[in-house]
């Protein structure tokens, strides 16, 4: 489904006649996705700080995790985005997640406006092999730069070990999509650079049936203490693609082990939590690069960055469900969620669990 949303349109006359800036944000996700929205909010907030009322932002949600999950549908959706970009005549493009960058961003190499990616899981050097935009030193050689999504996975393991000193074995439960494959490569790379004493086993699934089977196998395996579930797009029994809300709900209902959260919003929805990527901060980081480009800085001076910030988050409702105690010391450093928003709760449950605190 093609979705074009006009987020902001202001008259350039409102700020002393300064030239208006036009930014186009391409989401891999649907319009309510907890990975995409924090990033786009971060982008918009920073651009507003820099350009005030002289700013027009348009966003397109490609919906590649569910409705447009096949290669053919992604490519068809990308053609619509490229047409919309040509008509909009932007000063800058932001792409959120790999699908948007691969299907749209790479087609914009050499255009007269910069492209800034955020939330990229695939290795930038591998993308540059397909369409060159980096030099031999991995610096921008065309009109593309951005923020690579560092997972801070070693930190996540350390935080989980703080909760459970007996942590020895974690299963990374991923899907088989290009993003799932890229996340696996990221995790392996981070562990190679900063090894952990915790064993990490990788499992990838393509269907809901296989997903449930893996969760049940993990439940029965006493050697496994926690799961890192990042299953964003799989097929249900009807062959339809289902997204993160369904997969997280399934995990909460089926799993007897704590789920470490990739994104702090995943903890808000009901995963146990831990150290997770700060997606809002990642969007702001990309927008700071974009603002410099809009203000005239040369893109060659803005090398690709890694996401700098992470959050420690826990869902206390989920911890209670799993009978896991979290020390006051760890709680004191965390953002705490007291409800599992992905699951319907009774009025009694709501009263017992209270409201989110930060």
C-alpha positions in Angstrom: 0.0 0.0 0.0 1.3 3.4 -1.0 1.3 5.9 1.9 2.4 9.4 1.6 2.0 11.6 4.7 2.7 15.3 4.7 4.2 15.8 8.1 5.1 19.5 8.1 4.6 22.3 5.6 5.4 25.9 6.6 5.9 29.1 4.7 9.5 30.2 4.2 8.4 33.8 4.8 7.8 32.9 8.5 11.5 33.0 9.2 12.8 36.2 7.5 12.5 34.8 4.0 15.1 32.1 4.5 15.1 29.3 1.9 12.8 26.4 2.8 14.3 23.0 3.2 12.6 19.8 1.9 13.3 16.5 3.5 11.9 13.1 2.4 11.9 10.1 4.9 11.6 6.6 3.5 10.6 4.0 6.0 11.0 0.2 5.5 8.2 -0.2 8.0 4.5 0.4 8.3 3.4 3.7 9.9 3.1 2.5 13.5 6.3 0.4 13.7 8.3 0.8 17.0 11.6 0.6 15.1 10.7 3.3 12.6 8.7 5.9 14.4 11.4 6.7 17.1 13.9 7.2 14.4 11.7 9.5 12.3 10.7 11.5 15.4 14.4 12.0 16.1 15.0 13.1 12.6 12.1 15.6 12.6 12.9 17.0 16.0 16.5 17.8 15.1 15.6 19.3 11.7 13.0 21.5 13.3 15.7 22.7 15.8 17.9 23.7 12.9 15.4 25.1 10.4 12.3 26.0 12.3 9.4 26.8 10.2 11.4 26.7 7.0 10.9 23.0 6.7 8.8 20.6 4.7 8.9 16.9 5.5 7.3 14.0 3.7 7.3 10.4 4.8 6.6 7.2 2.9 6.0 3.9 4.7 7.0 1.0 2.4 5.4 -1.6 4.7 8.1 -4.2 3.7 7.7 -6.4 6.8 4.1 -7.4 6.2 2.1 -6.2 3.1 5.1 -5.7 0.8 7.5 -8.4 2.1 8.3 -10.2 -1.2 11.1 -9.0 -3.4 8.7 -8.2 -6.2 6.4 -6.1 -4.0 9.3 -4.3 -2.4 10.6 -3.3 -5.9 7.2 -2.2 -7.0 6.8 -0.1 -3.9 10.3 1.4 -4.4 9.3 2.5 -7.9 6.4 4.5 -6.4 8.8 6.0 -3.8 11.3 7.1 -6.5 8.5 8.7 -8.5 7.3 10.6 -5.4 10.8 11.7 -4.6 11.3 13.0 -8.2 8.0 15.0 -7.9 8.8 16.3 -4.4 12.3 17.6 -5.4 13.9 17.1 -2.0 17.0 18.7 -0.5 17.8 15.5 1.4 16.6 12.0 1.7 16.6 9.8 4.9 16.1 6.1 4.7 15.1 4.0 7.8 16.2 0.4 7.9 17.9 -1.8 5.2 15.0 -2.4 2.9 14.4 1.3 2.3 18.1 1.8 1.7 18.6 -1.2 -0.6 15.5 -0.7 -2.7 15.4 3.1 -2.8 18.7 4.6 -1.4 21.0 2.7 -3.7 19.0 4.0 -6.7 19.8 7.6 -5.6 23.6 7.4 -5.9 24.8 10.3 -7.9 21.6 12.4 -7.4 22.0 16.2 -6.6 20.9 15.7 -3.0 22.4 13.8 -0.1 21.0 10.5 1.2 21.4 9.7 4.9 20.6 6.2 6.2 19.7 5.3 9.7 19.1 1.9 11.3 21.2 0.0 8.7 22.0 -3.5 9.8 23.8 -4.7 6.7 27.5 -3.9 6.3 27.9 -0.6 4.4 30.9 -2.0 2.5 28.7 -4.8 1.2 26.1 -2.4 -0.1 28.9 -0.3 -1.7 30.0 -3.4 -3.7 26.6 -3.4 -5.3 26.5 0.3 -6.1 29.7 2.1 -5.2 29.3 5.0 -2.8 32.4 4.5 -0.5 36.1 4.9 -1.3 38.7 2.4 -0.3 38.9 3.9 3.2 35.2 3.5 3.6 34.6 7.2 3.4 31.7 8.7 1.3 32.7 9.0 -2.3 29.2 9.9 -3.6 26.2 11.5 -2.0 25.5 8.8 0.7 26.4 8.6 4.4 24.6 7.7 7.6 24.4 5.8 10.9 25.0 2.1 11.1 22.9 0.4 13.8 25.3 -1.0 16.4 23.4 -3.5 18.5 25.5 -3.1 21.7 25.0 -6.9 22.0 27.9 -7.5 24.3 26.5 -4.8 26.7 23.2 -6.6 26.5 24.8 -9.8 27.6 26.6 -8.1 30.4 23.4 -6.5 31.7 21.6 -9.8 31.5 24.4 -11.4 33.5 23.9 -8.7 36.1 20.3 -9.9 36.4 21.2 -13.6 36.3 24.8 -14.3 37.4 24.3 -17.9 36.2 23.8 -16.8 32.6 25.7 -19.2 30.4 23.7 -19.6 27.2 21.5 -17.3 25.1 19.7 -18.1 21.9 19.4 -15.4 19.3 16.1 -16.2 17.6 15.9 -14.3 14.3 13.9 -14.5 11.1 15.3 -15.3 7.6 14.6 -12.0 6.0 17.5 -9.8 4.7 17.3 -7.8 7.9 17.4 -11.0 10.0 20.5 -12.2 8.1 22.1 -8.8 8.6 21.4 -8.8 12.3 23.0 -12.2 12.7 26.1 -10.9 10.9 26.1 -7.8 13.2 25.9 -9.9 16.3 28.7 -12.2 15.2 30.9 -9.3 14.3 30.3 -7.6 17.6 31.2 -10.8 19.5 34.3 -11.3 17.4 35.4 -7.8 18.3 34.5 -8.1 22.0 34.2 -11.8 23.0 31.9 -12.9 25.8 32.0 -15.9 28.1 28.3 -16.4 27.4 27.5 -19.0 24.6 25.3 -17.6 21.9 23.4 -19.9 19.6 21.7 -18.6 16.5 18.3 -19.9 15.3 16.5 -18.5 12.3 12.9 -19.2 11.4 10.7 -18.3 8.4 7.3 -19.4 9.6 5.1 -19.0 12.6 5.1 -22.8 13.1 8.9 -23.0 13.1 9.0 -20.0 15.5 6.7 -21.6 18.0 8.6 -24.9 17.7 11.9 -23.1 18.5 10.3 -21.3 21.5 9.1 -24.7 22.9 12.5 -26.3 22.3 14.1 -23.5 24.2 11.6 -23.9 27.0 12.6 -27.5 27.4 16.4 -26.8 27.3 17.7 -26.1 30.8 21.0 -25.0 29.5 19.5 -21.9 28.0 18.8 -19.0 30.3 17.6 -16.2 28.0 16.5 -15.5 24.4 17.3 -12.5 22.1 14.1 -12.6 19.9 14.3 -10.4 16.8 11.6 -11.9 14.5 10.2 -9.0 12.5 8.7 -10.8 9.5 7.5 -14.4 9.1 4.7 -16.3 7.4 1.7 -17.6 9.2 -0.3 -20.8 8.4 -2.0 -19.0 5.4 1.3 -17.9 3.9 0.7 -14.3 4.9 3.5 -12.1 6.3 3.1 -11.1 9.9 5.1 -8.5 11.7 6.6 -7.7 15.1 3.4 -7.2 17.1 2.2 -10.7 16.3 5.6 -12.2 16.9 6.2 -10.4 20.2 2.7 -11.4 21.4 3.5 -15.0 20.5 6.8 -15.0 22.3 5.3 -13.5 25.5 2.5 -16.1 25.4 4.7 -19.1 24.7 8.2 -18.4 26.1 9.2 -19.4 29.7 12.5 -17.6 29.3 13.3 -13.9 29.5 13.4 -12.1 26.1 16.2 -9.6 25.8 15.0 -6.5 23.9 16.7 -5.2 20.7 14.7 -1.9 21.0 13.5 -0.3 24.3 10.0 -0.2 22.8 10.1 -4.0 22.7 10.4 -4.0 26.5 7.5 -1.5 26.7 5.4 -4.0 24.6 6.3 -6.9 26.9 9.7 -8.4 26.4 11.8 -8.7 29.6 14.3 -6.1 28.5 18.0 -5.3 29.1 20.4 -3.1 27.2 18.8 -2.1 23.9 19.4 0.3 20.9 18.1 3.8 21.5 16.3 4.2 18.2 15.3 7.8 18.9 18.9 8.8 19.5 20.0 7.0 16.4 17.5 9.0 14.3 18.8 12.2 16.0 22.3 11.2 15.2 21.5 10.8 11.5 19.6 14.1 11.5 22.6 16.0 12.9 24.6 14.7 9.9 21.7 15.7 7.6 21.5 19.2 9.1 25.2 19.7 8.5 24.8 18.7 4.9 21.8 21.0 4.4 23.9 23.8 5.9 26.6 23.3 3.2 29.1 20.9 4.8 30.8 18.6 2.3 29.6 15.0 2.5 33.2 13.6 2.2 33.9 15.0 5.7 30.9 13.1 7.2 32.0 9.5 7.4 29.6 6.8 8.3 29.0 6.6 12.1 27.8 3.8 14.4 24.8 4.3 16.7 26.3 5.6 19.9 23.6 5.3 22.5 21.7 2.5 24.2 19.1 2.3 27.0 18.7 -0.2 29.8 15.1 -1.0 30.1 13.0 -3.6 32.0 9.4 -4.6 31.9 8.5 -5.3 35.6 5.2 -7.0 34.6 7.1 -9.5 32.5 9.7 -10.0 35.2 6.9 -10.8 37.7 5.3 -13.2 35.3 8.7 -15.1 35.0 9.4 -14.8 38.7 12.7 -13.0 38.0 14.0 -10.5 40.6 16.0 -7.5 39.4 18.4 -5.9 41.9 17.7 -2.3 43.0 21.1 -1.3 41.7 20.2 -2.4 38.1 16.7 -1.0 38.4 18.1 2.3 39.4 19.9 2.7 36.1 17.0 1.6 33.9 13.8 2.9 32.3 11.0 0.8 33.8 7.8 -0.3 32.2 5.1 -1.7 34.5 2.7 -2.9 31.9 2.8 -5.2 28.8 1.1 -3.1 26.2 1.0 -5.9 23.6 -1.3 -8.0 25.7 -4.9 -7.1 26.8 -5.0 -6.8 30.6 -7.8 -7.0 33.1 -8.8 -4.0 35.1 -7.5 -5.8 38.2 -4.2 -6.4 36.4 -4.0 -2.8 35.4 -4.5 -1.7 39.0 -1.8 -4.1 40.2 0.8 -3.2 37.7 0.3 0.5 37.6 1.6 3.0 35.0 4.9 3.3 33.2 7.6 5.3 35.1 10.8 6.7 33.9 
